[in-house]
Amino acid sequence: MKAVSACAKVLALLSATLVVPTSAQTIAAPDESRSTDAIACPPMPIVSPSRMALIVEPRPHIGKIAPASREDQMNYANWTKIDPYGLCRYREENRSLGRPSARRVVFIGDSITESWKLATPSLFTRDVIDRGVSGQTTVQMLARFRQDVIDLHPAVVHIMGGINDIASPLGTALTRSNIQSMVDLAQANGITVILGEITPSAFFAGAPETKPAPHIVRLNRWLENYAREKRLVLAKYHGGLADRDNGMRDGLSNDGLHPNRLGFDVMTPLAQAAIDTAFAHRAAAPDRRTARKTKNN
């Protein structure tokens, strides 16, 4: 059986019943030219705000999550067959955006990014845009990076992903190269990059045999070194959320994986500080270029 990402296993439990349009089940002929606009999207979002609230509304301690029903699993799997890269999730919202301001910021990520807006709506104002898609790996984030980041013409992008890679069939084999590719694409388009550390987790409720904490620590160590090498801004979330076993501190998550509102209260000032630093770097960039030209002359 095909492995399902950690967030997807949790969110399948929360997903609303999905009625798939007949047209969405029609597969294009191999030689038929298609664009992302041709995808017949299911109703969006798959995980409604009311159900997402089960993740972010604080509970007194980390609780057990009942296994997803067969119907929930089938509905979630059906959506991923129609739109495996999440291109539908923000297609209409992207079309309705106005012209970008000079301080537009896009957050791209998985369910932790998607639920952040519900938990802390005040962060996502003044042209700060949330483009998280629940259950996504960095492969899927890279696939929609042009549509959900570059084409929105932000000044800054916040990239945070990799926790779902751990439970995916590929594991973390491509995590580093996917993040590097997103950084390369951003920089080629004049976008300043913030890398968000992967948040802690000692277990995945849907995959109890998986021990994610050591993988997360290793990936975060690489992110720190890579950010230093490429002079990127790093938002260090892990330390403020982690317990002594590198799991999520009790009270900051309802399921041991996703931060709840109290967890996001820890993360949000760190994100805002990273955004301020990114814009300071942008402001200083012309001065650095001038200094280099003067030195070369």
Steps between C-alpha positions, in 0.01 A plus 500: 500500500630843412629693800314814597667807651472559873287814468281335239424212735395742772311731266314219325319460830401866491416528129148583389306259278613561144266477204713476187363666184460256212722718282780471755518126440569539129864436419651692210647305208880475519546730200248760615661828601388611846570782740435534871191704412355186340492306827138440605534581868300343782339737751760692701626491763496125563550560872246761604589778747263351758675164481844660490405663830531156660873534439552855622258546789707424813428194712648437844731221377591299192209267434453179305353530153254237384599315182365653180192330363521315168272763347727784617805322360328442165387863475848631571659249261248597230597866531869416470429306180318797346759755610807324644707820518241726662472739206128544559524611863577868432427536130195724541651696789810569291284632216323741735816652649568865427831646391782409740624757745871554556466295821314195371604180681388147407514207743518165318482172689283214620216474756705681763514802270137459389366489858720794607264749337203364695697505825657846452306700239675821608826376344338461158401860442666789315584282198635200692352198321456141621551226238522188714344174378427223749692177464754626249858387457773726365456328161145636484604841632761528226243401235275794591776749586462695178121526525476572873816706551679634191184599311381697804811724479587516870804677639553222757412131519487290819571133415422239765463134414648155538313338787273309260802382301605287797195272467485507119624212278807703400574605855727802521710400197382803301423743782827688475502524120133610497571779746811601307294513178237721664773731627660514154166582337427770756838666468489485120180705524633753750313354798669503842482164677413410857548132591280381785633226725292182512289493815561216750315170519588181687232288332246497219155396619427331167835322481606397853794299367661819363733691732527845339695692765857402389412567134367845591812586701725398209297695245500809720877474541530492121260795464712705739821421312338560161350832612842611623668392176244676277449799734131423543283599793429207735193496726594275792173347621614165634662604827203699626259213440706190588511300821807314625427209262467730197126447493241774520472652846178404675238771462635629168338229284181298506642201312876515551558615142316824421548809716176619653422866559740513797771342288447757228519771766861386551571491126337823385744750660787297355339511156442874527861557604615292200282709267647822641852361452421397142384851412809646669712276276310623196552861600874440543542303176552804271767633738682165489487493120643853486776404743596199289517711182719759674733228628529339155583835341 
